[in-house]
Amino acid sequence: MTGTATPISASVNPAANASIAPGSDIRELFRAAYENRYTWEPGFGGYQGRCVWEQGDQRVEGQFRVGADLKASVEGIEDEEITKAIGSQLWEVCIHRVRRSFEQTHGANTFSAGDTDAVGLEVIVGGKNAGDRYRIKDSVVTMVHRQIHGTVVTIFTGSTTDTGAGYLSHTYSSQYSDPATGEARGGKSSFTDTFVPLAGEGPWVLSERVISSEDPEAPGGSSVQTFRFEALKPLPQTSGD
């Protein structure tokens, strides 16, 4: 069971946002999209399994563990950079599964309507995170444009996986740029994420991530890395849990 990936455009009602005037308060529309993201239930206990990294004709395999504290450890791989890369993917996925209320995350922000295009309705952020922008469509965040640590990251979501308890991004792209000039920093990366419910029931965890990054020095102008997480199982619960 891996869920069904749904292209964003497949369920679009073109007129859905046509009546929303620019400048309108769309806090509740953005809240609905925020709360529609899949997050782990409180009490996440951690999991473990086998990790595989592939690029071209290179392949390495090791073991990984993600604790209840969301800290990931990778063992059995000699290459330190690959070990770090695998750990980074696990951490990035985990941090987005943490459940935080809308008010915790966005209580100090305002949300106003911008224009509507094929990607969705523009959400212009004011307040604490003024300058950030999003687009939403059918209660899915289809674009993120945020400044993080002095760099702007822009993410477009192409398709999602429906878990029955919220959506996960299945295909998406990311591009970093200079906040002052808008000039791209590095090439664009495209991601394909596959999630599965742990032990057939949940929580949903990453089983594969394929990253294609623009690289003028690589054959075909891009480099592809595949991260696979296999033989997944929950961590054994200690007595007293």
C-alpha positions, 0 to 999 in steps of 0.5 A: 500500500503506497497511496495514490498519487494525484496530479494537482491539476486533476482535481482543479475547479478553475472557477473555485477562486475566481470570486476571491477579490485580491486583498481579501482575508483568506486566513481560513482558506490557508488554514484549511490547506495547512491542516490538510497536510499529513503529520504524525500523531503525537506519541511517534515511537520511531522506526528503523530499517535498511537504507540504500543510496544509488547514483549512476553505477554506485550503490551502497547499503547500510542500516538506519534508525529514527528515534522518537526524538526524530534524530536519525542515525545511519550505520554501515556506510564508510563514505561520510558524505553519503552517510550525511546525505541519507541522514539529511533526507530522513531528518528533512522528512521527519521535521515536516511530519511534526504536528504543530497547530496553525496558531503555533506556526502562523498565529503572528501572520496575516494572509491576503489573496493575490492573483490566481493562476494555474498553480493556484490562489496566491497567498500573500503573507504579512506580519511576522513572516512578511515577504513569504508567499504561497499558492493553494488549490483544493486545500493543498499548498501548491507553492511555497516561496520563503526566505530561510537563513538568508536564502529564498527557496521556492517549491512547486508541488506537482502531485500528492499522495492521499493518506486518508489523514492528509496529503503528502507531496509526491512530486515537487521541485525546489529552487534557491535564489538570492533574496535581494536580486532574485538570481538563482543559487544553484540549479533546480532540483526535482523530487519524487517521494514515495511513502508507505504506512509503517507496518501497514497501518501507519505512521506513513514514512518515506520508502523512496526519494529520487532527486534529480538536480541540474548539473552542467557537469553531469551527463545529460545536464543533471545528476540523479540520486536515489534514496531507498528505505526498506525492511521498515519496522517500528522501534521496539517499545521499552518497558514503561512506555 
